[in-house]
Amino acid sequence: MYSNFSSPFVISNTFIDDLLKSVISLFVVVNPIDKIPLFITLTEKMEKENKKLVSKNAIITTAILLTVFLR
């Protein structure tokens, strides 16, 4: 009834385990919670729109750097 063909959409437990370990490790290294007071201090005199722009740029830059250096 069932074939030996495995679907390409089936995710193995080892993949999920490795992904979870990687995400947790990156969270520990980047430590975004620790950066909140620094961001607030550095942007306290900025307008709301500028704060949004700075935060978006920081998120994009961090994502690119982590992606490049983890390869």
HTML snippet that shows the backbone in 3Dmol.js (N, CA, C, O; Angstrom):
<script src="https://3Dmol.org/build/3Dmol-min.js"></script>
<div id="view" style="width:600px;height:400px;position:relative"></div>
<script>
const pdb = `
ATOM      1  N   MET A   1       0.814  -1.186   0.000  1.00  0.00           N
ATOM      2  CA  MET A   1       0.000   0.000   0.000  1.00  0.00           C
ATOM      3  C   MET A   1       0.867   1.263   0.000  1.00  0.00           C
ATOM      4  O   MET A   1       0.608   2.195  -0.761  1.00  0.00           O
ATOM      5  N   TYR A   2       1.879   1.291   0.841  1.00  0.00           N
ATOM      6  CA  TYR A   2       2.771   2.445   0.878  1.00  0.00           C
ATOM      7  C   TYR A   2       4.022   2.145   0.072  1.00  0.00           C
ATOM      8  O   TYR A   2       4.527   1.023   0.087  1.00  0.00           O
ATOM      9  N   SER A   3       4.512   3.143  -0.623  1.00  0.00           N
ATOM     10  CA  SER A   3       5.723   2.937  -1.411  1.00  0.00           C
ATOM     11  C   SER A   3       6.954   3.377  -0.621  1.00  0.00           C
ATOM     12  O   SER A   3       6.843   4.008   0.430  1.00  0.00           O
ATOM     13  N   ASN A   4       8.090   3.041  -1.129  1.00  0.00           N
ATOM     14  CA  ASN A   4       9.344   3.435  -0.499  1.00  0.00           C
ATOM     15  C   ASN A   4       9.758   4.848  -0.880  1.00  0.00           C
ATOM     16  O   ASN A   4      10.773   5.355  -0.403  1.00  0.00           O
ATOM     17  N   PHE A   5       8.979   5.474  -1.731  1.00  0.00           N
ATOM     18  CA  PHE A   5       9.282   6.831  -2.171  1.00  0.00           C
ATOM     19  C   PHE A   5       9.059   7.798  -1.021  1.00  0.00           C
ATOM     20  O   PHE A   5       7.977   7.838  -0.435  1.00  0.00           O
ATOM     21  N   SER A   6      10.073   8.569  -0.703  1.00  0.00           N
ATOM     22  CA  SER A   6       9.910   9.560   0.366  1.00  0.00           C
ATOM     23  C   SER A   6       9.653  10.923  -0.255  1.00  0.00           C
ATOM     24  O   SER A   6      10.283  11.297  -1.245  1.00  0.00           O
ATOM     25  N   SER A   7       8.762  11.628   0.309  1.00  0.00           N
ATOM     26  CA  SER A   7       8.387  12.944  -0.184  1.00  0.00           C
ATOM     27  C   SER A   7       9.506  13.941   0.097  1.00  0.00           C
ATOM     28  O   SER A   7      10.156  13.858   1.139  1.00  0.00           O
ATOM     29  N   PRO A   8       9.741  14.885  -0.817  1.00  0.00           N
ATOM     30  CA  PRO A   8      10.771  15.896  -0.559  1.00  0.00           C
ATOM     31  C   PRO A   8      10.359  16.870   0.545  1.00  0.00           C
ATOM     32  O   PRO A   8      11.179  17.658   1.017  1.00  0.00           O
ATOM     33  N   PHE A   9       9.114  16.818   0.948  1.00  0.00           N
ATOM     34  CA  PHE A   9       8.625  17.734   1.968  1.00  0.00           C
ATOM     35  C   PHE A   9       8.711  17.157   3.376  1.00  0.00           C
ATOM     36  O   PHE A   9       8.352  17.827   4.344  1.00  0.00           O
ATOM     37  N   VAL A  10       9.175  15.943   3.490  1.00  0.00           N
ATOM     38  CA  VAL A  10       9.324  15.322   4.801  1.00  0.00           C
ATOM     39  C   VAL A  10      10.615  15.840   5.425  1.00  0.00           C
ATOM     40  O   VAL A  10      11.684  15.764   4.819  1.00  0.00           O
ATOM     41  N   ILE A  11      10.506  16.359   6.622  1.00  0.00           N
ATOM     42  CA  ILE A  11      11.668  16.898   7.324  1.00  0.00           C
ATOM     43  C   ILE A  11      12.065  15.907   8.399  1.00  0.00           C
ATOM     44  O   ILE A  11      11.243  15.494   9.216  1.00  0.00           O
ATOM     45  N   SER A  12      13.307  15.538   8.389  1.00  0.00           N
ATOM     46  CA  SER A  12      13.769  14.550   9.356  1.00  0.00           C
ATOM     47  C   SER A  12      13.959  15.188  10.727  1.00  0.00           C
ATOM     48  O   SER A  12      14.118  16.402  10.854  1.00  0.00           O
ATOM     49  N   ASN A  13      13.937  14.349  11.731  1.00  0.00           N
ATOM     50  CA  ASN A  13      14.132  14.834  13.095  1.00  0.00           C
ATOM     51  C   ASN A  13      15.527  15.397  13.297  1.00  0.00           C
ATOM     52  O   ASN A  13      15.706  16.341  14.067  1.00  0.00           O
ATOM     53  N   THR A  14      16.509  14.838  12.622  1.00  0.00           N
ATOM     54  CA  THR A  14      17.870  15.356  12.779  1.00  0.00           C
ATOM     55  C   THR A  14      17.989  16.758  12.206  1.00  0.00           C
ATOM     56  O   THR A  14      18.702  17.598  12.755  1.00  0.00           O
ATOM     57  N   PHE A  15      17.289  17.015  11.100  1.00  0.00           N
ATOM     58  CA  PHE A  15      17.307  18.360  10.532  1.00  0.00           C
ATOM     59  C   PHE A  15      16.696  19.358  11.505  1.00  0.00           C
ATOM     60  O   PHE A  15      17.248  20.437  11.719  1.00  0.00           O
ATOM     61  N   ILE A  16      15.572  19.006  12.087  1.00  0.00           N
ATOM     62  CA  ILE A  16      14.907  19.892  13.045  1.00  0.00           C
ATOM     63  C   ILE A  16      15.788  20.105  14.269  1.00  0.00           C
ATOM     64  O   ILE A  16      15.888  21.223  14.773  1.00  0.00           O
ATOM     65  N   ASP A  17      16.420  19.052  14.745  1.00  0.00           N
ATOM     66  CA  ASP A  17      17.325  19.180  15.894  1.00  0.00           C
ATOM     67  C   ASP A  17      18.494  20.105  15.576  1.00  0.00           C
ATOM     68  O   ASP A  17      18.838  20.976  16.376  1.00  0.00           O
ATOM     69  N   ASP A  18      19.102  19.917  14.410  1.00  0.00           N
ATOM     70  CA  ASP A  18      20.228  20.768  14.015  1.00  0.00           C
ATOM     71  C   ASP A  18      19.796  22.219  13.844  1.00  0.00           C
ATOM     72  O   ASP A  18      20.504  23.137  14.258  1.00  0.00           O
ATOM     73  N   LEU A  19      18.640  22.418  13.239  1.00  0.00           N
ATOM     74  CA  LEU A  19      18.130  23.772  13.050  1.00  0.00           C
ATOM     75  C   LEU A  19      17.861  24.446  14.384  1.00  0.00           C
ATOM     76  O   LEU A  19      18.212  25.610  14.575  1.00  0.00           O
ATOM     77  N   LEU A  20      17.249  23.731  15.296  1.00  0.00           N
ATOM     78  CA  LEU A  20      16.958  24.280  16.616  1.00  0.00           C
ATOM     79  C   LEU A  20      18.240  24.622  17.368  1.00  0.00           C
ATOM     80  O   LEU A  20      18.328  25.677  17.994  1.00  0.00           O
ATOM     81  N   LYS A  21      19.216  23.751  17.310  1.00  0.00           N
ATOM     82  CA  LYS A  21      20.502  24.023  17.962  1.00  0.00           C
ATOM     83  C   LYS A  21      21.178  25.249  17.361  1.00  0.00           C
ATOM     84  O   LYS A  21      21.757  26.058  18.086  1.00  0.00           O
ATOM     85  N   SER A  22      21.107  25.388  16.052  1.00  0.00           N
ATOM     86  CA  SER A  22      21.724  26.536  15.384  1.00  0.00           C
ATOM     87  C   SER A  22      21.042  27.838  15.764  1.00  0.00           C
ATOM     88  O   SER A  22      21.706  28.837  16.042  1.00  0.00           O
ATOM     89  N   VAL A  23      19.721  27.827  15.775  1.00  0.00           N
ATOM     90  CA  VAL A  23      18.975  29.040  16.117  1.00  0.00           C
ATOM     91  C   VAL A  23      19.237  29.449  17.562  1.00  0.00           C
ATOM     92  O   VAL A  23      19.413  30.633  17.849  1.00  0.00           O
ATOM     93  N   ILE A  24      19.265  28.492  18.458  1.00  0.00           N
ATOM     94  CA  ILE A  24      19.541  28.799  19.863  1.00  0.00           C
ATOM     95  C   ILE A  24      20.959  29.334  20.017  1.00  0.00           C
ATOM     96  O   ILE A  24      21.181  30.290  20.761  1.00  0.00           O
ATOM     97  N   SER A  25      21.912  28.734  19.328  1.00  0.00           N
ATOM     98  CA  SER A  25      23.299  29.209  19.395  1.00  0.00           C
ATOM     99  C   SER A  25      23.422  30.633  18.875  1.00  0.00           C
ATOM    100  O   SER A  25      24.106  31.462  19.477  1.00  0.00           O
ATOM    101  N   LEU A  26      22.762  30.918  17.759  1.00  0.00           N
ATOM    102  CA  LEU A  26      22.805  32.277  17.222  1.00  0.00           C
ATOM    103  C   LEU A  26      22.144  33.270  18.162  1.00  0.00           C
ATOM    104  O   LEU A  26      22.622  34.393  18.316  1.00  0.00           O
ATOM    105  N   PHE A  27      21.060  32.869  18.784  1.00  0.00           N
ATOM    106  CA  PHE A  27      20.377  33.745  19.728  1.00  0.00           C
ATOM    107  C   PHE A  27      21.298  34.085  20.893  1.00  0.00           C
ATOM    108  O   PHE A  27      21.320  35.223  21.361  1.00  0.00           O
ATOM    109  N   VAL A  28      22.055  33.101  21.357  1.00  0.00           N
ATOM    110  CA  VAL A  28      22.986  33.329  22.463  1.00  0.00           C
ATOM    111  C   VAL A  28      24.126  34.243  22.024  1.00  0.00           C
ATOM    112  O   VAL A  28      24.528  35.132  22.775  1.00  0.00           O
ATOM    113  N   VAL A  29      24.646  34.037  20.827  1.00  0.00           N
ATOM    114  CA  VAL A  29      25.767  34.843  20.342  1.00  0.00           C
ATOM    115  C   VAL A  29      25.340  36.282  20.088  1.00  0.00           C
ATOM    116  O   VAL A  29      26.026  37.215  20.505  1.00  0.00           O
ATOM    117  N   VAL A  30      24.225  36.468  19.414  1.00  0.00           N
ATOM    118  CA  VAL A  30      23.764  37.814  19.074  1.00  0.00           C
ATOM    119  C   VAL A  30      23.184  38.521  20.292  1.00  0.00           C
ATOM    120  O   VAL A  30      23.366  39.729  20.449  1.00  0.00           O
ATOM    121  N   ASN A  31      22.497  37.797  21.144  1.00  0.00           N
ATOM    122  CA  ASN A  31      21.909  38.304  22.380  1.00  0.00           C
ATOM    123  C   ASN A  31      21.112  39.604  22.165  1.00  0.00           C
ATOM    124  O   ASN A  31      21.510  40.660  22.658  1.00  0.00           O
ATOM    125  N   PRO A  32      20.003  39.529  21.441  1.00  0.00           N
ATOM    126  CA  PRO A  32      19.242  40.742  21.134  1.00  0.00           C
ATOM    127  C   PRO A  32      18.626  41.410  22.361  1.00  0.00           C
ATOM    128  O   PRO A  32      18.419  42.623  22.357  1.00  0.00           O
ATOM    129  N   ILE A  33      18.335  40.660  23.390  1.00  0.00           N
ATOM    130  CA  ILE A  33      17.725  41.245  24.590  1.00  0.00           C
ATOM    131  C   ILE A  33      18.706  42.190  25.274  1.00  0.00           C
ATOM    132  O   ILE A  33      18.310  43.214  25.831  1.00  0.00           O
ATOM    133  N   ASP A  34      19.972  41.842  25.225  1.00  0.00           N
ATOM    134  CA  ASP A  34      21.009  42.671  25.824  1.00  0.00           C
ATOM    135  C   ASP A  34      21.199  43.983  25.060  1.00  0.00           C
ATOM    136  O   ASP A  34      21.690  44.962  25.623  1.00  0.00           O
ATOM    137  N   LYS A  35      20.817  44.007  23.797  1.00  0.00           N
ATOM    138  CA  LYS A  35      21.026  45.191  22.952  1.00  0.00           C
ATOM    139  C   LYS A  35      19.906  46.222  23.076  1.00  0.00           C
ATOM    140  O   LYS A  35      20.057  47.344  22.591  1.00  0.00           O
ATOM    141  N   ILE A  36      18.814  45.879  23.697  1.00  0.00           N
ATOM    142  CA  ILE A  36      17.672  46.798  23.802  1.00  0.00           C
ATOM    143  C   ILE A  36      18.031  48.090  24.538  1.00  0.00           C
ATOM    144  O   ILE A  36      17.744  49.168  24.017  1.00  0.00           O
ATOM    145  N   PRO A  37      18.646  48.034  25.728  1.00  0.00           N
ATOM    146  CA  PRO A  37      19.007  49.294  26.396  1.00  0.00           C
ATOM    147  C   PRO A  37      19.982  50.140  25.577  1.00  0.00           C
ATOM    148  O   PRO A  37      19.893  51.368  25.582  1.00  0.00           O
ATOM    149  N   LEU A  38      20.906  49.492  24.881  1.00  0.00           N
ATOM    150  CA  LEU A  38      21.847  50.226  24.035  1.00  0.00           C
ATOM    151  C   LEU A  38      21.111  50.942  22.909  1.00  0.00           C
ATOM    152  O   LEU A  38      21.386  52.107  22.624  1.00  0.00           O
ATOM    153  N   PHE A  39      20.179  50.246  22.273  1.00  0.00           N
ATOM    154  CA  PHE A  39      19.401  50.858  21.192  1.00  0.00           C
ATOM    155  C   PHE A  39      18.586  52.037  21.714  1.00  0.00           C
ATOM    156  O   PHE A  39      18.536  53.090  21.079  1.00  0.00           O
ATOM    157  N   ILE A  40      17.957  51.861  22.857  1.00  0.00           N
ATOM    158  CA  ILE A  40      17.145  52.936  23.436  1.00  0.00           C
ATOM    159  C   ILE A  40      18.012  54.150  23.754  1.00  0.00           C
ATOM    160  O   ILE A  40      17.618  55.284  23.484  1.00  0.00           O
ATOM    161  N   THR A  41      19.184  53.915  24.322  1.00  0.00           N
ATOM    162  CA  THR A  41      20.087  55.014  24.671  1.00  0.00           C
ATOM    163  C   THR A  41      20.582  55.744  23.428  1.00  0.00           C
ATOM    164  O   THR A  41      20.613  56.975  23.400  1.00  0.00           O
ATOM    165  N   LEU A  42      20.963  54.999  22.415  1.00  0.00           N
ATOM    166  CA  LEU A  42      21.517  55.622  21.214  1.00  0.00           C
ATOM    167  C   LEU A  42      20.474  56.336  20.362  1.00  0.00           C
ATOM    168  O   LEU A  42      20.814  57.228  19.585  1.00  0.00           O
ATOM    169  N   THR A  43      19.220  55.954  20.501  1.00  0.00           N
ATOM    170  CA  THR A  43      18.182  56.549  19.650  1.00  0.00           C
ATOM    171  C   THR A  43      17.170  57.386  20.426  1.00  0.00           C
ATOM    172  O   THR A  43      16.107  57.712  19.897  1.00  0.00           O
ATOM    173  N   GLU A  44      17.482  57.735  21.661  1.00  0.00           N
ATOM    174  CA  GLU A  44      16.484  58.430  22.478  1.00  0.00           C
ATOM    175  C   GLU A  44      16.114  59.812  21.944  1.00  0.00           C
ATOM    176  O   GLU A  44      15.001  60.278  22.186  1.00  0.00           O
ATOM    177  N   LYS A  45      17.007  60.468  21.234  1.00  0.00           N
ATOM    178  CA  LYS A  45      16.706  61.810  20.719  1.00  0.00           C
ATOM    179  C   LYS A  45      16.219  61.787  19.273  1.00  0.00           C
ATOM    180  O   LYS A  45      15.993  62.839  18.675  1.00  0.00           O
ATOM    181  N   MET A  46      16.060  60.607  18.718  1.00  0.00           N
ATOM    182  CA  MET A  46      15.583  60.488  17.337  1.00  0.00           C
ATOM    183  C   MET A  46      14.062  60.475  17.291  1.00  0.00           C
ATOM    184  O   MET A  46      13.386  60.124  18.259  1.00  0.00           O
ATOM    185  N   GLU A  47      13.552  60.870  16.133  1.00  0.00           N
ATOM    186  CA  GLU A  47      12.113  60.779  15.927  1.00  0.00           C
ATOM    187  C   GLU A  47      11.735  59.318  15.687  1.00  0.00           C
ATOM    188  O   GLU A  47      12.584  58.480  15.383  1.00  0.00           O
ATOM    189  N   LYS A  48      10.446  59.037  15.830  1.00  0.00           N
ATOM    190  CA  LYS A  48       9.959  57.662  15.729  1.00  0.00           C
ATOM    191  C   LYS A  48      10.283  57.036  14.371  1.00  0.00           C
ATOM    192  O   LYS A  48      10.669  55.869  14.306  1.00  0.00           O
ATOM    193  N   GLU A  49      10.130  57.792  13.303  1.00  0.00           N
ATOM    194  CA  GLU A  49      10.406  57.267  11.959  1.00  0.00           C
ATOM    195  C   GLU A  49      11.883  56.921  11.793  1.00  0.00           C
ATOM    196  O   GLU A  49      12.220  55.910  11.178  1.00  0.00           O
ATOM    197  N   ASN A  50      12.762  57.758  12.340  1.00  0.00           N
ATOM    198  CA  ASN A  50      14.197  57.475  12.258  1.00  0.00           C
ATOM    199  C   ASN A  50      14.564  56.240  13.071  1.00  0.00           C
ATOM    200  O   ASN A  50      15.429  55.463  12.666  1.00  0.00           O
ATOM    201  N   LYS A  51      13.911  56.055  14.216  1.00  0.00           N
ATOM    202  CA  LYS A  51      14.161  54.859  15.025  1.00  0.00           C
ATOM    203  C   LYS A  51      13.779  53.599  14.252  1.00  0.00           C
ATOM    204  O   LYS A  51      14.495  52.598  14.287  1.00  0.00           O
ATOM    205  N   LYS A  52      12.648  53.658  13.557  1.00  0.00           N
ATOM    206  CA  LYS A  52      12.219  52.508  12.755  1.00  0.00           C
ATOM    207  C   LYS A  52      13.226  52.212  11.654  1.00  0.00           C
ATOM    208  O   LYS A  52      13.552  51.053  11.394  1.00  0.00           O
ATOM    209  N   LEU A  53      13.718  53.267  11.006  1.00  0.00           N
ATOM    210  CA  LEU A  53      14.692  53.095   9.935  1.00  0.00           C
ATOM    211  C   LEU A  53      15.993  52.490  10.464  1.00  0.00           C
ATOM    212  O   LEU A  53      16.559  51.588   9.847  1.00  0.00           O
ATOM    213  N   VAL A  54      16.457  52.983  11.593  1.00  0.00           N
ATOM    214  CA  VAL A  54      17.689  52.461  12.195  1.00  0.00           C
ATOM    215  C   VAL A  54      17.510  51.001  12.593  1.00  0.00           C
ATOM    216  O   VAL A  54      18.402  50.183  12.366  1.00  0.00           O
ATOM    217  N   SER A  55      16.370  50.668  13.183  1.00  0.00           N
ATOM    218  CA  SER A  55      16.152  49.277  13.605  1.00  0.00           C
ATOM    219  C   SER A  55      16.055  48.343  12.399  1.00  0.00           C
ATOM    220  O   SER A  55      16.584  47.232  12.441  1.00  0.00           O
ATOM    221  N   LYS A  56      15.390  48.775  11.328  1.00  0.00           N
ATOM    222  CA  LYS A  56      15.312  47.946  10.121  1.00  0.00           C
ATOM    223  C   LYS A  56      16.696  47.726   9.520  1.00  0.00           C
ATOM    224  O   LYS A  56      17.036  46.615   9.114  1.00  0.00           O
ATOM    225  N   ASN A  57      17.493  48.794   9.467  1.00  0.00           N
ATOM    226  CA  ASN A  57      18.850  48.661   8.931  1.00  0.00           C
ATOM    227  C   ASN A  57      19.691  47.722   9.785  1.00  0.00           C
ATOM    228  O   ASN A  57      20.462  46.926   9.251  1.00  0.00           O
ATOM    229  N   ALA A  58      19.553  47.804  11.088  1.00  0.00           N
ATOM    230  CA  ALA A  58      20.314  46.931  11.989  1.00  0.00           C
ATOM    231  C   ALA A  58      19.901  45.472  11.807  1.00  0.00           C
ATOM    232  O   ALA A  58      20.752  44.583  11.796  1.00  0.00           O
ATOM    233  N   ILE A  59      18.618  45.228  11.668  1.00  0.00           N
ATOM    234  CA  ILE A  59      18.127  43.859  11.484  1.00  0.00           C
ATOM    235  C   ILE A  59      18.624  43.275  10.165  1.00  0.00           C
ATOM    236  O   ILE A  59      19.083  42.134  10.119  1.00  0.00           O
ATOM    237  N   ILE A  60      18.530  44.054   9.107  1.00  0.00           N
ATOM    238  CA  ILE A  60      18.969  43.576   7.792  1.00  0.00           C
ATOM    239  C   ILE A  60      20.478  43.330   7.780  1.00  0.00           C
ATOM    240  O   ILE A  60      20.941  42.308   7.273  1.00  0.00           O
ATOM    241  N   THR A  61      21.237  44.267   8.336  1.00  0.00           N
ATOM    242  CA  THR A  61      22.693  44.115   8.387  1.00  0.00           C
ATOM    243  C   THR A  61      23.094  42.889   9.193  1.00  0.00           C
ATOM    244  O   THR A  61      23.972  42.133   8.776  1.00  0.00           O
ATOM    245  N   THR A  62      22.467  42.688  10.332  1.00  0.00           N
ATOM    246  CA  THR A  62      22.773  41.526  11.169  1.00  0.00           C
ATOM    247  C   THR A  62      22.432  40.227  10.448  1.00  0.00           C
ATOM    248  O   THR A  62      23.205  39.270  10.494  1.00  0.00           O
ATOM    249  N   ALA A  63      21.297  40.189   9.792  1.00  0.00           N
ATOM    250  CA  ALA A  63      20.895  38.980   9.069  1.00  0.00           C
ATOM    251  C   ALA A  63      21.880  38.655   7.947  1.00  0.00           C
ATOM    252  O   ALA A  63      22.243  37.495   7.748  1.00  0.00           O
ATOM    253  N   ILE A  64      22.305  39.674   7.223  1.00  0.00           N
ATOM    254  CA  ILE A  64      23.264  39.454   6.135  1.00  0.00           C
ATOM    255  C   ILE A  64      24.599  38.964   6.686  1.00  0.00           C
ATOM    256  O   ILE A  64      25.167  38.003   6.168  1.00  0.00           O
ATOM    257  N   LEU A  65      25.099  39.612   7.724  1.00  0.00           N
ATOM    258  CA  LEU A  65      26.386  39.213   8.301  1.00  0.00           C
ATOM    259  C   LEU A  65      26.349  37.792   8.849  1.00  0.00           C
ATOM    260  O   LEU A  65      27.283  37.020   8.634  1.00  0.00           O
ATOM    261  N   LEU A  66      25.286  37.445   9.549  1.00  0.00           N
ATOM    262  CA  LEU A  66      25.182  36.089  10.087  1.00  0.00           C
ATOM    263  C   LEU A  66      25.088  35.059   8.971  1.00  0.00           C
ATOM    264  O   LEU A  66      25.673  33.980   9.064  1.00  0.00           O
ATOM    265  N   THR A  67      24.358  35.389   7.925  1.00  0.00           N
ATOM    266  CA  THR A  67      24.222  34.467   6.806  1.00  0.00           C
ATOM    267  C   THR A  67      25.554  34.268   6.087  1.00  0.00           C
ATOM    268  O   THR A  67      25.916  33.143   5.743  1.00  0.00           O
ATOM    269  N   VAL A  68      26.274  35.352   5.862  1.00  0.00           N
ATOM    270  CA  VAL A  68      27.549  35.268   5.145  1.00  0.00           C
ATOM    271  C   VAL A  68      28.598  34.525   5.965  1.00  0.00           C
ATOM    272  O   VAL A  68      29.296  33.663   5.432  1.00  0.00           O
ATOM    273  N   PHE A  69      28.718  34.839   7.234  1.00  0.00           N
ATOM    274  CA  PHE A  69      29.779  34.259   8.041  1.00  0.00           C
ATOM    275  C   PHE A  69      29.473  32.846   8.520  1.00  0.00           C
ATOM    276  O   PHE A  69      30.377  32.154   8.988  1.00  0.00           O
ATOM    277  N   LEU A  70      28.247  32.407   8.417  1.00  0.00           N
ATOM    278  CA  LEU A  70      27.919  31.048   8.829  1.00  0.00           C
ATOM    279  C   LEU A  70      28.046  30.043   7.691  1.00  0.00           C
ATOM    280  O   LEU A  70      27.922  28.838   7.910  1.00  0.00           O
ATOM    281  N   ARG A  71      28.286  30.519   6.505  1.00  0.00           N
ATOM    282  CA  ARG A  71      28.420  29.597   5.362  1.00  0.00           C
ATOM    283  C   ARG A  71      29.752  28.969   5.322  1.00  0.00           C
ATOM    284  O   ARG A  71      30.031  28.170   4.428  1.00  0.00           O
TER     285      ARG A  71
END
`;
const viewer = $3Dmol.createViewer("view");
viewer.addModel(pdb, "pdb");
viewer.setStyle({}, {cartoon: {color: "spectrum"}});
viewer.zoomTo();
viewer.render();
</script>
